[in-house]
Amino acid sequence: MAEQNILHIKDLDISLRTGDRILSGVDLAIGPGKILGVIGESGAGKSMIGSAIADTLPVGLSISHGSIEFDGLNLTDMTAKTRRDLLGRDIGFIPQEPMTALNPTLTIGHQVCHHLARIGIRSARTREQRAIDLFSEVGLGRPRELLKSYAHQLSGGMLQRVLIAMAFASNPRLVIADEPTTALDVTIQLKVVELIAKMREAHNTSVLFITHDLQLAADVCDDVAVLYAGRIVETGDARRIINAPRHPYSSCLNLATPNLTGPKTHLMIMPKAMPSPLERTAMAGCEFAPRCPVADDRCSSSRPLLEEISAAHWSACHWPERTETIATPPLKADDEGLGLGSNLVLRARALGKSYRQHDWLGRVHQVEALRGLNFEVREREFVGIVGESGSGKSTLTKLVVGLEDITTGVLDVVGMDRVTTPRDNFFDQVQLVFQDPQSALNPRRRIGSLVTQSLECRDSGLSPSARKQLAKDLLVKVMLPPDVIERFPDQLSGGQKQRVNIARALCSNSRLLIADEIVSGLDVSVQSQILELLRELRKEASFSLLLISHDLAVVRQVCDRTLVMCRGEIVEQGPVEEVFNNPQHAYTKELIAAAKGNSRWHPHTLNQEAENEAFGK
């Protein structure tokens, strides 16, 4: 019943000025001390729910129907000042980007104490002591020193803990967590959600947990609501929906997510894209029907209602029983490509990298970023490098592509010594696929020109028409229509931009591609497209791949071997299945436990010092 819920959203519509709806008929309820997860892809409307509660909807959007009741009070009927008074005091908020949520020009202590003053703590001494107590509660070491620190001096995990401390500072009845673990390392991600769960229990606070990560929602939430194209398509117990979904969209999201255990299968690729608000207005049936593998004519002509299909489990589908038939085929031996070659494309022996660093007295220190690395990459081999931020993954990448000089050891790239061979000799042999497709593509150049851009830097001998045909061939190879060559980057989706990035890297027939977190931050459905594309390319291509990722399941899905890095060293390496199924090093075991979510059910035994090290101290 409504009076038993801390938050009750009833039949909520959020519309554009044109009348097209971003959210349609959303009903949600959170009981005292419960965590409700809202799951969906980008554009589904997840963050709009939090913005509607906080009265921070973007310009041009408004609540056109329905109500939002908080603790029995209708927020939609409140004045702006009354609602502002609730925010921060009775409703806390954990934002998505910790680096941008805090002011870089003010100390952490100044910002936290300002927040405490806003919620009614008048004494400066009391505010400072309360901030220290909060830092200790969320597991931050040396809290007095932290008060004087600036945001850039802290790791992403530490900043997220500061924001969690601020959100729970006033013992709020409700906390809205909007993608609080996006782009965090797997171990830090788990610690953050464990901390939210711990603070929820300590403060008896309800939490609205917004995420695109199904497995994460299953680990931390009591119930989940799956959102698609502005409508809730399934809701109920979190583990029941993750393990036995009764809506095709929930099932497809599950099958599009690589797993760390069990048999490896192809990932689900959902065709087309989520319909825009304008397209939804013209649709008479289910918005998911054009992408659904089990839809029929009824689905396109009649929109299903959200109905209870079992105890506390609701689904908006005409054929929920068909969900059980949705599956992806297992990976076979011939899916692994042409097989490994005998030649080495990358060999490191006792590889090390040091930097000179000055302390506050002007004294010079040598900081070892990498030390004693020994590994090899063979022809057509896909090797994954995993480890937390600061482990040395990106520094190793810079050494391989020649952006940094080697301090000690030997690094042979396609048979050439990286130290003694001129950098230009490696130009065609090694290509980097950038992490952020948005910033990697010049917005003023057409796609065809971007794909063959590397040919402009040297005399390729190809005429403009030949380069254009090559661009078309490469785009087809990465499963994009050839007419894309005339478009600009801003006319493509995030997944399409990343495909263009890969096509550009393939243009030089390079023997080694380095992919640095190329699916980080992408929706599950887009991520599955990129990972399946890599599998298809390796069937006919002769390149090797060095894949840097913090997601162990992604590495397992596409790689033959893995290197586990910790504090500048390779602590374990070997075949992916062998390392992940039978890890030998304690750090590898911790990474895998965090990825599986085991630590949520078996509390950490790390001491405070070790935990602070994991958070960047």
N, C-alpha and C positions, 0 to 999 in steps of 0.2 A: 504493500500500500504506500501511497505517496508520502504519508506522514512518517513512515519508517525510513525514508531515504534522505540522505544528505543532499543529493542532487537528483532532480527529476526533470528531464527534458521531454516535452510533450509536443509531438507533431510539428517539429520545427522546420520551417522553410527559410532559407537565406537566398535572396534574389539579387540579380543585377538590376540596374535602372531599366534595362530593356524588358524585364520581366522573366528572363531566363533564370532558372534556379540552379544555384550551386549545391544546396542541400534541399532534400525533399522528404518531408514527413518523418524526420528523425525522432525516434523515441529511445531514451536512455535513462537508466536509473542506477544509482550507486548507493549501497547501504553503508552504515557507519563502519569505518575501519576496513572497507573493502577496496580492492584494486580492480578497476575496469579498464581493459585494454581496447583501444580503437585501432583497427588494423586496416591498411589499404595502401594502394600505390599513390604516387604523387598525382595530384589533381582529383583525388577521390573526395576531398573535402574534410579530411581529418583535422587539420589545423584550424579550419573555420569553426569547428565546434568549440575549441578552446578560446578562440578570438571572440565568439559570441558571448561566452560566459564572462570574459574579461572586459567586454565592451571595447574591443580594439579591432573591429572589423575594418578591412581596407576601405578606402574611399570608393564609393560607387556600389558598395554592398550594404544590405540592410536586412533585418529580420522582417519578413513579410507575413509570417503566420506562425502560430504556436507560442509556447511559453517556456521559460527556464526558471524552475523553482529551486532555490537554495535554502535548505534548512527551513522550509515552509514559506519562504519569502519569494515573491515573483520578481526576479531581476529585471525583466523586461518592462515592468511598471515603475521601477525606481528612477529617481533623478540621477543625473550623472555624478553628483557629489556623493550621494548616499552609496552608490555602487563603488566609487573610488575608495570610500572609507572601508568597505568590505574587503577590497583587494589588498593583499599584503597583511591584513589582520586576520580575517576569517578564511580567505582564499589565497593560497600561495601559488607561485608559478616558477617552474624550472624551465628555462628557455632552451632552444635547440643548440645554439652555437655559443659555448662558453667563452670563446676568444672575443666575440663581438658583444656579448651581453654585459661585460664589465668595461668601465672607462679606463683606457690605458694610461691616462694622465694623472689619475688619482690612485692612492694606495688602496690596497684591499681593505685595510682597517677603516679608512675614511668612508668607503662605500658601504661596508656592512654597518658601521655605526650610524650613518645617515638613514639607512633602512630601519634600524632599530628606533631612531628618533621618530620616524614617520609613524611607527606603530605604537608610539606612546611612551617610550622610555626616555625620560627627560634628563636624568643625571648623566653627564659625560663619563664619569667613573663607572657607573653601573652599566652603561652601554659597552664600554671597553671590556669589562669583566664578562658580560654576557657573550660578546663576540669570542672571547677566549674559550669560554665554556662550550659554545657551539662548535668551534673548530675541533676541540677535543672530542666532542660527541660524534662528529662525522669522521674521526680517525686521522686528522691532520696533525702531524708532529710539529713541535716548536711553535705553538700558536702565537706567542708574543712576537717572535720574529716575523711571523706571517702578517701581522697587522701592518708592518712597515714595508711589505713587499708590493711590487706592481704586477699586473696581470702577465706581462711578458716574461717574468721570472719564474712562473709556475707552469707545470705541465697541464695538458688538457684535462687529465683526471683530477688533478688538484683543484683546478678552476671549477670543474663540475661539482666537486665536494663543497666548495665555497658557496656556490649557487644553491645547492641542496640545503646547506645550513641556513641561508637567508630565507628560503622558502618555508622552512619549519620553525623559524625563529619565534613566531607568535603563537605556536601551538594551533595552527589553523585547522578548521573542520575539513577542508578540501585542498588538495594540491593538484595542479595541472602540470603534468610532465610531458612536454612536447618534444619527442624524439631526443631524449636526454643522453643517448649513448651513440649518436651518429658519429661515425669516423673514429671512434675510440678503439684502442686495441682490445682483443678478446678478453684478456685477464682484467683490464681496467673496466671494460664494459660490464663484466660480471660483478665486480666489486661495487660499481655504481648502482646496479639494480638491487644487489643485496643490501646496500646502504639505504636505498629508498624503502625497501621492505622492512628493514630494521627500524627506520624512523617512523614508518607507518604504524608499527606495533607499539613503539615507545610513546607516540603522541596520540594514538587512536585516531589517526587521520585517514580519510578516504582519499584515494588517488585516481585521477583520470590519466591513464598512461597511453600516450599517442605514439604509435610506432608502425614501421613497415616490415618489421622482423617478426615473423610468426613464431619461431622457436623461442625468441626472447619473451614474447608475450605469454607463451605457455609456461615459461619458467617463473615469471614474476606475478602474473595476473590471476585473480580468482575467476573472472568472467571476461569474455571478449565480445566485441561487436565488429563484424567485418563490413567495411564500407566500400561500395563501388559506385562510381558516378553519382555521388551525392545521396545514395540510398543505403540503408542497412539491409544487407542480403542474408546475413546469418548472425545469430547471437546466442550465447549460452555459456556453459562451463568451458574454461579455456582449454583444458587438456582433451576434452571430448571433441571440441571443434578441430583442434590440431590433429588429433589421432584418427578421428572418424568424422570428417566434414560431411555435411548434408546439403551443401550448395556447390555447384560446379566451380564457381570462382574460388572458393576456399580450397577446394581440391587442387585446382590448377596452380594456385600460389604455392601449395605444399610441394607439388611435383616439380615446380620450377626452382625450388631451393635445393642446392647440393647438400648432401648429408655426409656426416663424418663416420657413420657406422652403417653396417648392413651392405647389401649388394649395390654396386654402382649401376645406375640406369641413365639413359638419356634424360636430359632436362626437358620439361614441358615448355614449348614455345607457343605462346598465345598470339594468334594472328591479329593484324590490324592494331588499333589503339583504342583507349578508352574514349567514348564519345564526348565531345565538348558540350557545354551547357546549351548552346544553340541546337546542336544535333539531338540532344536529349528531348528538347521541347517537341520535336517533330516525331519522336518515337512513340508508337502506341503500345509496344510490348516491353519485354525485359531488356534493360540496357546492355546486359552481358550477352544477349543472344547472338550478335554478330561474331563473337569470339568463342562462343561456347561449343565444346566438342559433342554435346548430347542434345543440342537444341533442335526443335522442330517448328513447324508453321505456327503452332499455338503460341510458342514463346515469342515470336515476332509480332503477333497480332494482339496479344493479351498480356498485360503486366501482372505478374503474380504478387499476391499479398504476403506479408510476413505472418506465417502461421506456425503454431506450436506443433512440432512433429513428434516430440517425446517430452518427458518431464524437463521443464526449464530449458528446452532447446528449440529455437525458432529458426525457420528458413523461408526465404522468399523465392520459391522455385516450384514450377508445376510438376517437376519430376525429380524430387529429392532422392528417390531410390536409384536413379540412373548414375548418381555420383559415384557409386561403388564400382562402376564399370570403367571409370576414367583411369588410365594407367599410361606409363611410358615404357618402351622396350628396354631390356637390359643391355649394357654395353658388352660387345663381343670383341674377340681378339682382333678382328679386322678393322674395328673402330679405332685401334691404336695407331693406324697409319702404316707407313712403309717399313717400319722397323728402324732400329738404331744403326748408324754407320760406325765404321771402325776408327775414323779420324776424329781428333779432338778439335773443337772450335774454341774452347776456353780452358785454360789450365792455370791454376794459381798454386804457387809454392812459397810458404812462409810469408805470405803477403801481409804488409802492414801499412798503416797510415797514421801519422801523428800531426798534431797542430801545435803551434806556439800560442800560448795564452798568457796574458798579463794579469796579475792580481792587483788589488787596490793600492799596493805599495810600489807597483811598477816592476815587480820581479817576474821573470819569464819562467813559465812551466811548460813542459811537453805533455800534451794530452793525447793519449792513444785512443784513436777512434776505431782502428782495426788492428788486430795483432795475430800473427801466426796462422793465416787462413790457408788451408790446403783443400782444393776440390777440383773437379774436372766436369766439363760438359761435352758430350759427344754429338756427332752429327744427328740431326733430327730428334734430339732428346729434349724433353720439356722438364725443366728443373724449377722447383718452387723454393723461394727463400721466405721463411717465416720468422717472426720475432716481434717483440714489442717495439714501440717507438724508442729510438735511442740505442737500438741494438746494433746498428751499423749497416742496415740493409741499403739505405739510400747512398751512403758513402761508398759502399762497394760498387753500386751502379755508376757513380761518377768516375770511379777509377777505370771501369771497363770501357765506358764511352769516351774517356779522355778528358773529362771536365776537371779532374783533380790529378795531381802528380803522385806517383807511388813513393813512399818513404823507404820501405824495405821490401825485400823479396822479389819474386818473379811473377809476371802476369803475361802469359802468351794468349793472344787473341787471333784466331784463325791462322795459327802458325807463326805469327809475328810478335816480337817482344814489344810490349807496350812502351817500355822505357826508351829503347834505342831506335825504334822505327818512327819516322815522321807521322804526325797525326793524320795528314791528308790521305795516307795509304789505307787508313781504316774506314774512310768515308763511306764506301759502298758495302763494307762488310758488316757493320754494326748499326742498327737503327733503334731508336727509342720510341716506344708508344707511350705518349704522355698520359698522366693520371686524369687531368681535367680536360675533356674534349672541348669545352667552351672556350677556354683561354688558349688552347693549342692551335686553333684555326683562326687565321686572319679574317675578320668579318667583312673585309672589303674585297676579298678575292672569291671567285667562283670555285665550286668544288673541283671541277676538272683541273683548274690551275693549281689548286692546293695538292691534289693527289700526285701530280708530276713535278712538284716544286723542286725536288732534289735534282732533277735533270737540268734545271736552269743554272745550277751552280757549276756545271762542267759541260764540256762539249760532248753531248750524247750522240750526236750524229742523226738525231730524229727530227723530221720535219714537224711543223705545228700540227698537221693533220694526223701524223703518226702518233704524236704525243696524245692527241685527243682520243684516238682509238685505244691507246694503251690505258688511258684513264677509264674509258668505258669498260674495258676488259677487267681491270682491277676492281671496279665497283661491282661488276657482276660477280666476281670471285668472292667478294665480301657480302654478297646477297643484297645489293642495292640496285634499283633500276638504273640503266645507263643514262636516262634523261636527267638524273640528279646532277650531272656535270655542269648544268647551266644555273643551278641554284646557288644561293649564298648560305653560309652556316646557320644564320638565324632562322632559316626556313626548314631546318631539320630538327628532329627530336634528339634527346641526349644519346640514345642508343645509336641512331643513325650517324651522329657526329663521331662517336667512338669507332664505328665501322670505317668511316672516312680516314680516321687516324691510322687504323690498321692497314688500309689500302695504301696510304702514303708510305708507310714503313716497308711495304712489300714492293714498292716501285723499283727499288735499286737491286732487287734480287739478293738481299742481304743474307748472310749465312747465320747471323745471330740477331734475334729481336729481344729487346729488353722491355718488358711490360711492367710498369711501376704502378701498382694499385689501380689497374684500368677498370675495374668494376666497383671500386669503392664509391659509395654514395649513390649508385644506380638502383632503381627499383628492381625487385626480384625478377619480374618478367623481362626487363631489359638485360639484366645480368645473365639470365639463362640464354638469351639470344647470343650474347658475346661469347660465352663459354662454349656453346655448341658450335659457333662459327670457328673458334680456334680448333676444335676437334675436326671439323670438316676440312680446314686448311691443311692440317698436318697429314691428311690422307694422300695429298698429292704434292705438297710442298717439301722442300729440302732444307728448310731453316730449322735452327734450334731456338728454344725459347727460355729466357730467364724471367720467371714470373715472381715479382715481389708482391706479397700480400700479407695482411694480418688475419685473413680469413682462412683457417685451416681446411674447411670443407671445399672452398674454391680450389685450393692447391690439390687436394685429393681428386677432385673431379677431372682435372686436365693434365696433371703432371706425372712423370715417371718416377722421379726422385725428388727428395726435399733436403734442404739444408736448414737447420735450426740455429739461429743466431741469438746470442745473449751477450750484451756488453762488449761488443766488438770481436767476439770469438764464435767459431762454429762449434757448438757443443754436441751436436749429433747430426749425422747425415746417413742417407741410405734410401732404398726404395720406399715410396710413399706408404704403401700398405704395411710394410714391415715396421717403419718408424711410428706410424699412427696406431697400429694394433699392439705393438710391443715396445713402447718407448723405454730407453735405458737411462737417460739423464733426468734428473729431478725437475729441471726447468721444462723439458719437453712434456713430462707428465703433468705439470701444472697447466701448461698451455692447453693440452688436450682435455684435462678435467674442466677447465674454464669453458672451452668450446662446447663441451657436452652438457654444461650446466650442472655438473655433479657437485660443485662447491656450494650451490644453493642448499643442497640437502645435507652436506657434510661440511660444517663450518671450517673456515680456514684455520690452520695452525701456525700461519706466519705471525711472527712477532711484530710489534709496532714499527721497529726500525726497518725490517724487511718490507713491510707494506708501504712505508713512506718512500723507500727506494723505488718500488714499483710505480709510485705516483710522481716520480721525477725529482725527489729530494736529493 
